[in-house]
Amino acid sequence: MSGPVPLDLDRLFAASLKTFVPERKLLSDALKAAGQAKEAKEVQKIQRPSVSAWIVNQLARQEAPLLRLFAETTARLRGAQRPVAGAERGDDTAEAMAAHRDALKRLRARAEEILVASGQAARPQILERVVRNLRVGMASEEIRQTIESGRLIQDVGDEDFLSLLGPPSDLGTAAPPTAPRNTDLGSREVAARATEEAKTRARAEAERVRARADAERRSRALRDEADRARRTLEKGERDVETARQALSEAEDRLRRARLESERAGQAVQEAEAARDHQR
């Protein structure tokens, strides 16, 4: 009889969004076949991560050093923002914020690459949720551990918040811990700043969308005007060509009329000359 089936949750959470459910079923069926019915049932309950949570999980696997750097800069930023008697915080805070922004910018760029590589469009709203997950999640010790383990299921801030599945050696059947209240001043400031920056970026994106829409409308109007001008020009050219043909035909008729007039005049002269000769 074969031994217990290892709970390969890392493989499950590393799966693509399209293959997550089939991979979950394979693992659950293997556990069930090995007589581990309870574990199989718990595995089957694991929800498929949201797109943005899945991207965070892939960042944890593909960019672990960068994610740790971001965790360190988050801790530095929180430390620099705490009031210390007799200490000047300006330079330390500015340096910590710069390092924090740089690490987050690099993570966002990689998140966009992962999103595109998965066959999806790089939608700004998804990337904003990824950034929020990182900013807010890494400021909490419990959520940071879940993010670094690559097992985030729901976006930070959602109603159900997230599911903590425990260390890799444990299935984590215990109920998920309650979402931290972020009573620490630094955490609240980080979260508030993240929210405000997200709003600012959302407004900027909305303005860019409006600007693109206005530019497209102007472009369509110019294209329509150019089409009308082209059609007018083509009609004018056709009219000119018609007039030229009419003029040419009129000139031909005039030449024929002159010839006929000359011939008629000559015939009259010849007839008068013949009449005079007969006299």
C-alpha positions, 0 to 999 in steps of 0.5 A: 500500500502506498504511503501518504500523498504529500500536500503539494500546495506550492504546485497548486498555487504555481499553476496557471489560472486556467489549470488551477481547478484541474490541478486541485482536482488531481491533488484531491483525487490523489489524497482520496485514493490514498485514504486521506479523505479529510485532506482531500475535502479540505483541498477541494475547498481551496478557492481559485485565486483572483487574477491579481492575487494569482499575480502576487503569488507568481511574483513570490515565486519568480521575484522572491528577492525583489519581494523581500527587498520590498518587505524590507523597504516597507519595514524601513518606511514604517520605522522612519515614520515613527516619532523618535524623541530628538531625532530628525526623520526627514532624510530617513523618511525620504530615503525610505520612501524612494526605496519603497517606490522603486521596489514597488515600481519594479514589482508592478512592471514584473506583474504586468509582464506576468499578466501579459504572458498569461494571455491576458490584457494588461488592464490597469485595474488589475495592476492597481489591485496587485499594487494594493495587495503588495502595499497593504499586505506587506505592512502586515506580518500575517499577510506578508507571510501569506504573500511570501509563501505565494498562497494569496487567494483574495485581494487584500481589502475584500470582504473575506479578506484572504485565506491563510493556509499555514506553512508548506508542511501543513494543510492549514485546516484551522480557521483563517485569522481575523484581518489585522486592524493596522492599529500601528500608525505607520501601517495606517499611514502606508495604507492611507497613502496607498489609497490616495495614490490609487485614487490619484492614479485612477483620476489620471487614468480617467483623464487619459481615457477622456483625452484619448476619446477626445483625440479619437473624436477629433481624428474622426472629425478630421478624417470625415472632413478629409473624406468630404474634401476628397469627394468634392475634389473628385467630383470637381475633377469629373466635372472639369473632365466632362466640361473638357469633353463638351468643349471638344465636341462643341469645337468639332461641331463648330469646325464642321459648321464652318466647313459646311458654311464655306462649302455652301458659300462656294456653291452659291458663287458657282451657281451665280457664275453659271447663271451669269455665263448663260446670260 
